[in-house]
Amino acid sequence: QVQLVESGGGLVQPGGSLRLSCAASGDIFSINAMAWYRQAPGKQRELVAVITSAGSTNYVDSVKGRFTISRDNAKNTVYLQMNSLKPEDTAVYYCTADFTKWGQGTQVTVSS
């Protein structure tokens, strides 16, 4: 079993930055891919970024050039660096391991 705990959300002004963290514990060696999703009020959950065990990354078009997903294997942690934040980035952000294990989510609010 894999357990995931997200942190780093909060309130930020448009144009600001936040870094989300997702700490994994348990059977981490079985994980192939880690990803971040987000869900805004009244909208479906959306894949934001994914990183494979080999380090390959992919992003939804709306965050390309602004968000960066990375992983620190020594700390069993995946990060989502979010720059140039926009109000439309406001959502609950969820971390997932292999799209089957999920964290509890962390709220990101972009507002002036």
VENMOSUL-V584097 format. One record per residue. N is the residue number from 1. RES is the residue in one small letter. PHI is phi in whole degrees, 0 to 359 (NA if undefined). NEAR is the number of other ideal C-beta (glycine too) atoms within 10 Angstrom. Layout:
<<N & RES & PHI & NEAR> <N & RES & PHI & NEAR>>
This chain:
<<1 & q & NA & 7> <2 & v & 244 & 20> <3 & q & 245 & 13> <4 & l & 233 & 22> <5 & v & 229 & 14> <6 & e & 268 & 22> <7 & s & 203 & 14> <8 & g & 107 & 16> <9 & g & 288 & 18> <10 & g & 162 & 13> <11 & l & 258 & 12> <12 & v & 218 & 18> <13 & q & 282 & 10> <14 & p & 307 & 13> <15 & g & 90 & 11> <16 & g & 277 & 14> <17 & s & 228 & 11> <18 & l & 215 & 20> <19 & r & 237 & 13> <20 & l & 268 & 25> <21 & s & 237 & 17> <22 & c & 226 & 26> <23 & a & 266 & 16> <24 & a & 255 & 21> <25 & s & 218 & 11> <26 & g & 98 & 14> <27 & d & 279 & 12> <28 & i & 289 & 14> <29 & f & 288 & 8> <30 & s & 273 & 11> <31 & i & 282 & 21> <32 & n & 263 & 10> <33 & a & 222 & 16> <34 & m & 239 & 28> <35 & a & 211 & 22> <36 & w & 245 & 27> <37 & y & 244 & 22> <38 & r & 217 & 23> <39 & q & 221 & 14> <40 & a & 270 & 14> <41 & p & 304 & 7> <42 & g & 77 & 5> <43 & k & 238 & 9> <44 & q & 285 & 7> <45 & r & 295 & 14> <46 & e & 236 & 14> <47 & l & 288 & 14> <48 & v & 259 & 23> <49 & a & 203 & 23> <50 & v & 221 & 19> <51 & i & 224 & 20> <52 & t & 270 & 14> <53 & s & 296 & 13> <54 & a & 275 & 7> <55 & g & 96 & 9> <56 & s & 289 & 9> <57 & t & 233 & 14> <58 & n & 208 & 14> <59 & y & 225 & 17> <60 & v & 290 & 15> <61 & d & 303 & 6> <62 & s & 291 & 12> <63 & v & 245 & 22> <64 & k & 301 & 10> <65 & g & 87 & 9> <66 & r & 243 & 15> <67 & f & 252 & 21> <68 & t & 224 & 16> <69 & i & 261 & 21> <70 & s & 210 & 15> <71 & r & 221 & 19> <72 & d & 243 & 11> <73 & n & 295 & 10> <74 & a & 294 & 6> <75 & k & 257 & 11> <76 & n & 51 & 17> <77 & t & 227 & 17> <78 & v & 246 & 28> <79 & y & 241 & 20> <80 & l & 229 & 27> <81 & q & 276 & 15> <82 & m & 242 & 26> <83 & n & 244 & 14> <84 & s & 49 & 13> <85 & l & 294 & 22> <86 & k & 239 & 13> <87 & p & 305 & 11> <88 & e & 287 & 10> <89 & d & 277 & 22> <90 & t & 299 & 17> <91 & a & 182 & 22> <92 & v & 271 & 18> <93 & y & 257 & 23> <94 & y & 241 & 21> <95 & c & 262 & 27> <96 & t & 222 & 22> <97 & a & 251 & 23> <98 & d & 55 & 13> <99 & f & 62 & 13> <100 & t & 236 & 8> <101 & k & 254 & 18> <102 & w & 231 & 15> <103 & g & 275 & 22> <104 & q & 274 & 10> <105 & g & 95 & 16> <106 & t & 222 & 22> <107 & q & 278 & 12> <108 & v & 241 & 22> <109 & t & 236 & 15> <110 & v & 248 & 20> <111 & s & 201 & 10> <112 & s & 266 & 8>>
